[in-house]
Each structure stands twice: as structure tokens, then as C-alpha cells.
Amino acid sequence: MRILVIDDEEMIRALAEKILSRAGHEVLLAESGPEGMNLLDQRSGEIDMAIVDYVMEGMSGVETLRNLRRKAPDLPCLLSSGHTNTADSLPDDLLHKVEFLQKPYRANDLIAKIDTMYRTWCGQP
């Protein structure tokens, strides 16, 4: 599976890349919402899922998710944040194929969440 990770923290991007690569996924990294949108445009139809940091400088996670939805309405997205209750603050129009994972997360929690999302929304075992 090809996963786009959008996070403004270099350490989080590197950790996600390491975890996901070890699990056999191809990982694309973006340090901002606009950079993530550019990757989505460049790799149109090739990205299976996105992991988006909820709180980022510039374009927020919510704005990034809104832009992702305009370009890829059915792309499964995992929002991740160190802040509590952020999943409850999402507007209703952005809840389609979205899950939330609290930071800091363990490798097995990230992989389990990704696997569950893929099985649920992409119809794969």
C-alpha cells in the first residue's frame, strides 16, 4: 500500500516512515499541507491512504483534510494529534473515511489502525 504522511515534525515523519516501511508499505512524506497536495497531484490515483497531523503550522490538518477531500473524496485518512478530543471537533462533512490516532503512538497501534482502515474501506483482507 502507498501511504502519504503529512506532518510538520521531521521526527514524526521519520518514525512513521520507519514503521510503515518495515510493515511493507511504500511511504511518501510531506512536511506541510501544500506539499502533501503537490504529492497527491503528482501521484494521482496511486496513493491508497493518508496520515495527516491535526495541528500544523500554515495549513492545518483540517484544512489539509478538506483539500484532500476535494482531490480524492474517498481516500482513507488517519488524523493524528497529541491534543485530546480533536476527533470530536471535525466538521461533519469531513468524517467520511476518517479515523483518529492519538500521539504518541506505538508502532503496533499505527499498523493495526492502518490495517483495519484498509480492510474496512478498501475491501482487502
LINDABEL-V967255 format. One record per backbone hydrogen bond with DSSP energy under -1.0 kcal/mol. NH is the residue of the N-H (numbers start at 1). CO is the residue of the C=O. Records with the same first field share a line. If there is no record, write none. Layout:
# LINDABEL-V967255
NH = CO ; CO
This chain:
# LINDABEL-V967255
3 = 26
4 = 49
5 = 28
6 = 51
7 = 30
13 = 9
14 = 10
15 = 11
16 = 12
17 = 13
18 = 14
19 = 15
20 = 16
21 = 17
22 = 18
23 = 19
24 = 21
25 = 20
26 = 1
28 = 3
30 = 5
36 = 32
37 = 33
38 = 34
39 = 35
40 = 36
41 = 37
42 = 38
43 = 39
44 = 41
46 = 43
48 = 2
49 = 2
50 = 76
51 = 4
52 = 78
53 = 6
54 = 80
61 = 54
64 = 60
65 = 61
66 = 62
67 = 63
68 = 64
69 = 65
70 = 66
71 = 67
72 = 68
75 = 72
77 = 97
78 = 50
79 = 99
80 = 52
81 = 101
90 = 87
94 = 91
95 = 92
98 = 95
99 = 77
101 = 79
103 = 81
110 = 106
111 = 107
112 = 108
113 = 109
114 = 110
115 = 111
116 = 112
117 = 113
118 = 114
119 = 115
120 = 116
121 = 117
122 = 118
